[in-house]
Amino acid sequence: MPSRHLRVGTRGSPMALSQTAFVRDHLVAAHPELAAKGAVEIVTIRTTGDRVQDRLLAEIDGKGLFVKEIEQALTAGHIDLAVHSLKDLETWLPAGLAITCVLPRDDPRDAFLSTKAASLAALPKGARIGTASLRRQAQLLRRRPDLTILPSRGNVNTRIRKLASGEIDALVLALCGLERLGKAELATEILAREIMLPAVGQGALALECRAADEALQQLLEPIHDPRSAACVSAERAMLAALARRHRFRASRCGCKRNHRRAGHAGILALPRPDRAGGDRSAT
């Protein structure tokens, strides 16, 4: 593969930078020439979802806010490749862009964190649980309608600080995010999928590039995991079908294919006006 200067776009959060470094290391392992100084440039891009922290995502047009500016930079040729948490991507990508590589998927389950209880079931009645995710909110209230849902935005470290300060009694976060930041020990319970169905694509890293860039697609092929790609493709296809049929935002549905089995599961959720609401969180 001929050498090239590779510009990799990402958000600037600790999680996003950790994930991008992970991808860079895998690329270097597959293509040692990319270890040369300057061969891989990491370009941080601040998205609308990063800038606006005082409003719920649903109030500012939802899920694509964490990728929109990155995809615009990709389309304009300012970067060559984008690293995303796959669950942050819209169901339909902009014209001319494609997910050309999916890395081996990490554990897609959600984790429960609390200073007040060892498990979701053990939380006291009326406990305050932080989440800005409609998917998580709906499933939490289905199991524990007595809980008080408080919107909790910001990166993982910010939300953990809110928990430590007593602003909230519990959090639900993606387990893979905690693992990537070296904070998995903070989880007091790993939520079974029967309790909390993970988001579509959760646990997977997606590399997006221009569909016409065949040379880059060949460069990415050694780190692509076909099994993980097939799994998340099935989940996204299910999401797309449900979104078309039910005519509501695709981000308001969560479905997951079990990472060990060939089965499928899905949920549809609509916000209740008398409950705190939100859209999909960044992690």
C-alpha positions, 0 to 999 in steps of 0.5 A, a space after each residue: 500500500 503506498 504511503 500517504 498522509 492520513 488526516 483522521 477526524 474526531 471529537 475532542 472528548 477524552 473518550 473520542 481521543 482514546 478511541 482514535 488513538 486505538 484506531 491509529 495504533 491498529 493502523 500502524 500495526 497493520 501498516 508500519 509505514 504509518 508509524 513515521 512522524 506526521 504520517 497520521 494526523 489527528 484532527 479534533 473537531 468540535 461538534 454542535 453536541 459538544 458545544 451545546 451542553 445546557 439543552 437536551 439533544 432532542 431539543 437541538 435536533 438529536 443524535 446527528 449533532 455529534 457527527 455533523 461537523 465531522 462529516 462535513 469536514 470529510 465531505 469537504 476533503 479537510 479530513 480523510 477518515 472519521 472515527 465514530 462511536 457507531 451508535 452516534 451515526 445517523 441511520 442514513 449517512 450523507 451522500 458520498 460517505 460510507 462506513 468502510 471499517 468496523 473494528 471488533 466490537 466491545 461489550 455492548 451492555 450498559 453499566 449501572 453506577 451508584 453511590 447509594 446501591 449495588 444494583 438498579 433493583 436496590 436503589 431506594 424509592 424515588 432515587 435520582 438517576 441521571 441520563 439524557 438518553 430516551 432509550 435508557 429512560 424508557 427502560 428504567 421507568 418500565 422496570 422502576 417507575 418510582 425513579 426520578 429521571 434527571 437529564 445528565 449531559 456531558 462527557 463520561 468524566 463530567 457525569 461521574 463527577 455529578 455522581 460523586 458530588 451527590 447531584 444524582 444517586 446513580 448513572 447508566 453509561 455504556 460499559 465499553 466507554 468505561 473500559 476504554 477510559 480505564 474506569 470499568 471498576 466504577 460499575 456496580 452492576 452490568 445490566 443484562 440485556 433483559 433489563 437494559 437493551 443496548 443501543 444500536 451499534 453500541 460497543 462498535 467503532 466505525 470508520 467513515 470515509 468518502 465512498 470513492 476513496 478506494 485506496 483508503 478502503 484498502 488501507 483499512 481492510 486489515 483492521 476491519 472485522 466482518 462479523 462485527 460489521 454484519 452484526 451492526 449492519 443488521 441492527 441498523 437495517 432493523 432501525 431503518 425499517 422501524 423508522 420508516 414504518 413508524 415515522 418518528 426519529 430513528 434515534 428514538 428506537 433502540 435495537 440490538 443483535 446479541 453479540 453471541 447469538 443470531 437473534 434480534 431484539 428491539 424496542 420503540 420508545 416515545 417520550 412522556 410529557 410528564 417525565 424528564 426527556 432526552 435523546 441518545 447520549 454521547 456515550 
